[in-house]
Amino acid sequence: GIKIAKNKNELAEALEYAFTFAKKILVERAVMNLREINCSVLGDFESATASECEEPIGSDEILSYEDKYISNGGKSGSKGMSSLKRKLPADISKEMKEKIQTLAVKTFKVLGCNGVSRIDFIIENNTDVYVNEINTIPGSLAFYLWNATGMDYKEELNKMIDLALKRAREEKDISYSFETNILSGIKLDGIKGTKLSMLI
């Protein structure tokens, strides 16, 4: 349901199109001359590492649903991002790569993520970088991005298992409930009681 509008007529067409998918839509300033760059992160809030960066190649101004899920699916069905045309590593400067990797790790940590994610970025005019979205569990575990760093699938899985075990140990020591009698003296009868029960 995403369209880029460059004039009022295109905006009207885009709005009509978007309203076929939902009653509420989002209109925002388009990022022009954009490039999409993806980077995976593996770790947790204490320690996380960024993968190699990729640039998915779409058939139009933006990466479409058809690009991602249909055009490369073949007879066996869609393989999502792992089957998409891409530049890996992305054709970006060393400085831009480091900027994206740093921002990927910061995004991962501030959201309190654990395990593996793929974070998608938009670059505008080869200068400004925006976090577009985070994919918390990519179907491929973003393996192709880690493989490009020299990490094999077994190593990635071992790291994810270690992180899961660490998280389980940490969560075991956290209390999620406590006993209280705070409501023991409240009577839920009459008009006031009815109002109270509705509020609860």
N, C-alpha and C positions, 0 to 999 in steps of 0.2 A: 503493500500500500504506500510505498514511498515514491514521491515524485519531486523533481527539482523544477521550480517555476522561475523563469527569467523575465516575465512580464505579467500584466494583469490577466490577459487571456489564459496564459498557461497556469496562473494561480487558480483561476475559476475552474479550469479543467481538473487540476490537481485536487482541489477541495471536493468537487463532485465525486471524483474517483475514491478519495479517502473515506468519504461518508458511506460508501458501499460496504466498508469493512467495520465501521464502528459509529456510535452516536457522538462520541467525543474524539476529537483529533488534536494533534499537536502541530502547530505551525512555528517554524523557527528559521532564523537566518541560515541560508545555505552556505556551506564551506565550499568556496569555488577553487578551482585548480587543485583539487584534493588528491591525495594519495592515501591509500589504506595500508597500514603496517601492523602486523601482528607479532606479539612476543609472548612466550609462555613463562610462567613463574612456578618454581617448585620449592616448597618449604613451609614455614609457618610464620607466626607473628614475631618470633625471635630471630630467625635466620631464614633467608630466602635468596634464591639465585634466579637470574633471568637467562633465558635461552637465546638462541640465534633469532634474528628478526627475519620475517618474510614479508613479501608484498604480493597479496593475491591479485590476480589479473581478471577483471570483469569485462563484460562485453559492452558496457555503457559507462556513463559518468559515475555511477555508483555500483557497488557490488550488489547484484540483484538476487532474489530468491531463485530465479531460474539458473543463474550462474552457480550458485552454491549447491542446490539440491536436485536440479533436473538435467542440465546440459551434460554433466559428466557422470551421471548415474549409471548409464549402460544397462544391460540386461539384469545385472545383479542388484539394481537399486542404488540409491544415493549413498555415497561414502562421506558426504558432507565436505568439510574443508580439506580433508586429506586427499580428495580427488580433484581439487580445484587447480587451475593453472596458476602458477606462482613463480616469483623470483625468490630463490632461496640460496644464499642470503639476499636480503633486499638490497637494491642498488641505492644505498644512502651513504652519506659520509660517516666517517668514524665518530665524529662528534654527535651527529644525529642519532646514530645507533646507541651510543652511550647514554644520551639523553632519554631515549625511549626505554632502554633497559632499566635505568634508574627510576623513571616514572612508573614503570611496570611493577617493580619491587615495592615502591612506596604505596601504590594503589592496593596491591595485594595485602600489605601489612596493615594499612589503615582500615581495610574492610574485615580484618581478622580472619583471613582465609587460611586454609590448611590443605596440604596435598599439592595438587597441580591445577593450574588454570591457564586459560589463554586470554590475554588482554588485547583488545583491538583498538588501534589508534588511528586518528586522522591527522595528516599533515596538510596544512594550508600554505600554498605558495612556497613550499620547501623550507618554511621557517617556523610557523606556529604549530605546536603539537597539542592535540586534544585527546583525552581518554574517551573513546566512543562507547565501549561496553566491555564487561568482563564475562567470560564464559567459564563458569565454575567447574564444570566437569566436561571438557570436550570429549566427544565420542572416541577420538583416537588417542586420548590422554596427551594430545599435542606431541606425540612421539616423534614425528618427522622434524619438529623444531629442536628437540633434544638430540636426535640422531645427528643433526648437523653440527652439534658441539662435540661429537665423539662419544656420547653416552648411548649405550645400547639399551634395548627394551628391558632386559633383565635388571640392569642397574637402576633404571627408572622405577620399575615395580618394587625393587628392594627398598629404595628410598621412600616410596609412598607407604609401604608397609611399616617401616621404621617410624614415619611420621604419625601413622594411625595408632601405633602402639604407644607412642609418646603422648598423644592426645588422650588416649584411654586412661593412662596413668594419671595425667593431670586432672581429668574430669572426675576421677574416682574420689578425689579429695575435696570436691566442691559440694556444698549443701545447696539443694534446690528447693527445700521446703523446711518449715519449722512448725512446731506445735504452738497454738495460741488459743485462748478462750475469749478473745476480744468481742465476739458476738453473743456470748453466753447470757448477758443481761438484757438483750433486746427482745421486745415482744412485738410480734408482727400481727397485730389485730387492729381493727378499726380503720378509719380513713388514713391516719398517719402511717399505720403499718402497711397498708396497701400501697401507698406512695413509696414508702421505703423499699418494699419488695420489688417494685417496678424499677427503682433506681439501681438496685443490686443486680 
